[in-house]
Amino acid sequence: MSEELTVESLLGPGGPIARRLPDFEIRPQQVQMATAVERALNDKRHLIAEAGTGTGKSFAYLLPAAAYADRHQGEGPVVVSTRTIALQEQLEHKDLPFLHAVLPFEWSSVTAIGRNNYICLRRMHGAGREQSLFEDPERRDQLGRIVQWSATTKDGTRQDLPFPPLPEVWEEVQAEHGNCLNRACKHFDHCHWQRARRRMQSAQVLVVNHALYFADLALRIAGASYLPAHRVVIFDEAHHLERTATESLGLRVSRATVGWHLKRLHGRRSDRSLLARHTTQTALMLWEEAHQHNEAFFGQLEETLRTHGKGEGAPLRDQVLDEPLSPVLRALSTEIANAAIRIEEVDVRMELQSRANGLDSLCAVLRALCTPNPDAPSPLVRWLEPSRHGPLLCGAPLDVSATLRQHLFGQGPTTVLTSATLGTGDDARFGWLRRQLGLDEADTLKVGSPFDYDRAVTMVMPEAMPDPANDSNAFQQAVVEQTLQHVLDNGGRALVLCTSWQFVRSVGAALRRPLADAGIELLVQGEAPLVRLLERKRAEPTSVLIGTDSLWEGIDLRGDALTLLVITRLPFQSPGHPLVQARMELLRSQGRDPFGDHSLPEAILKFRQGFGRLIRGSQDRGKVVVLDPRVRTKGYGRRFLQALPFSAGFDPTG
């Protein structure tokens, strides 16, 4: 790429993009962001860039990313990380191919997925020998179909299979960390994972998702890695980084987790299992003992949860859990590892070593979750959490900022963080976000949307709504009445955002009959996969979609399919979760205000995300109805409204 060629010239009126797209419009906001990203990469400075809907963020960072990668070949790829599959697919199948076609220089891009998504040909061919798993006809049939598919598949990924494999079957044929012979494997030259790894290593732009990136960060902290070394990472949908880091650096284990490790070794009624065929009677006795301890231990945890009563989990605080599992699992691991040493067949030896290592890792997780370590650099918050399949024993860092400050932002790559919403709207330096992530020094940019919200949106806030904190039943009834009236007046074409599954189910049940009588279809999140609901919403524009959490962001319903957005309640996070409680206590101990420093900014950010569902294109028009009276009656309510991207169009009387 020519040194004189800048992103401003690429996005300009005579640039390659304008020449290829007849209806291309120069957006000053896009040029401004692209220039800021270009400057940040060249100067090796972190950048936080909030860019409103319609800015064209993806081109604004992909152009400087490609240009930088071209100028710095041999220094590792520019990594682009997204949260949602939808955005990753947009980059992979639309934006990147277009830029490859129009940019006046050669460059490469690759999309990376987790290793467990790839078939391992060695493990696949060996899986048939483990009769304990494949005695079931359906599983045996699936294995046969996978073997046939492996001869023709181009990328060897689970997503390329013509059918969804049973988890128990795929787990026996997937590529695994610590279970690879590398060049010693006879399938090395044809290995899909190894080919993908080589493509990753040579790519100039590498697209990943946040979960994979932070899983790799956890590996790097432990001295290993998955992704190639790199000097630049661009995080789109960056408002999710704190949550993703918490999940990736956290721990959880359940009865099913332990059972999975045991089942991979042996089935109770099988004399053909890996354990029965290749280890000792002592190993079989330890397996049985571990199975019994697993049932007893998690049975006790289930009783603890029942005693704790309803809620989002039981905090463990300083409590030490007496768990008998670890010693038995450690002894079983040792027995298996010793048996592996004596085996000459390399495939079997590798499987046994891998599963012994898996038991060791499981022991480490159990010890960390059962015994508090208040002196750790980032103490673990531990709790019990209910699930449909029994209790989960969970742990997460009390604060991820110190870890990210040290391992990502301190000595790691240059980072660009971008999203349509990165803060509360009234803080140009994004202080709340930087505190959450441990990003002490960064350049900042805030560019508004090119859409005219004053003309496109009418805001309605009905009076005399009950306060949800004081009378939840009256509030719910009023929400049903107001929602129904607005939906009928609008002829459907609505999205209704709630803040809990219980509220979704209750309001959905109350709306179903009157909407059906009016000929308006109701789509309720949870009653079908989200992707199917969105397809139906687009196919039947007059329909009404109601849901929570994942519908507040990341969905794109343009035109007549969405002209009414109902926000039932301000999206404050539930204060009942043990991790939230622990973080609130930490803020109090630091002399800070948990509500003002955490709950309120987080809710405002999510409120902005929800508002952003209505206007997705320059021709979109519609109405936003906010039913929570606290936006009018509480002092903090003004901050929610001031965070929105317009100053007129309100109809406060409804």
Secondary structure, DSSP 8 states (H G I E B T S, - for coil): --TT--HHHHHSTTSHHHHH-TT----HHHHHHHHHHHHHHHHT--EEEEE-TTS-HHHHHHHHHHHHHHHTTTS--EEEEESSHHHHHHIIIIIHHHHHHHSSS---EEE---GGGBB-HHHHHHHTT-HHHH-SHHHHHHHHHHHHHHTT-SS-BGGGSSS---HHHHTTTB--TT---GGGSTTGGG-HHHHHHHHHHH-SEEEEEHHHHHHHHHHHHTT--SS---SEEEESSGGGHHHHHHHHH-EEEEHHHHHHHHHHH--TT-SSSHHHHHS-HHHHHHHHHHHHHHHHHHHHHHHHHHHH-SSS-EE-TT-----SHHHHHHHHHHHHHHHHHT---HHHHHHHHHHHHHHHHHHHHHHHHHS--TTSSS-EEEEEE--TTS-EEEEEES-SHHHHIIIIIISS-EEEEEES-SS-SS-TT-HHHHHHHT--S-EEEEE--SS-HHHHEEEE--SS---TTT-HHHHHHHHHHHHHHHHHHHTS-EEEEESSHHHHHHHHHHHHHHHHHTT--EEETTSS-HHHHHHHHHHSTT-EEEEEGGGGSS----GGG-SEEEE-S-----TTSHHHHHHHHHHHHTT--HIIIIIHHHHHHHHHHHHTTS--STT--EEEEE--THHHHSTTHHHHHHTSS-SS-EETT-
